[in-house]
Amino acid sequence: MKEMPPEALEQVASYFQVLAEPTRLRILNLLRTGERNVGELAQACGYTAANVSRHLSLMTQNGLVSREGRGTSVYYRLTDESVDALCDLVCDNIARRLERDTAARALFKTPR
């Protein structure tokens, strides 16, 4: 990171805090395939609509998703394309680390 004022670092930390919750990551992953309303997300996640709405509100406030009202429903979609790229980067990194750990453990297994 470049030198940043403390206020900017607070915003970066807040952004990562939004991503640090498994329920929100699950919702974001569902939104990667296209927009959905709260009911669809709740059903797909297995959470209550109220719980999903609370998470969507926080993600909307932090600019990760946007909302659009249509009739009696509100639809959400990803608005920050970097979230998709960031999640792919992190997931790929974790997968590589797990592969290395598995390979390292295999070195210590005794043949039977």
Secondary structure, DSSP 8 states (H G I E B T S, - for coil): -----HHHHHHHHHHHHHHT-HHHHHHHHHHTT--EEHHHHHHHHTS-HHHHHHHHHHHHHTTSEEEEEETTEEEEEE--HHHHHHHHHHHHHHHHHHHHHHHHHHHT----
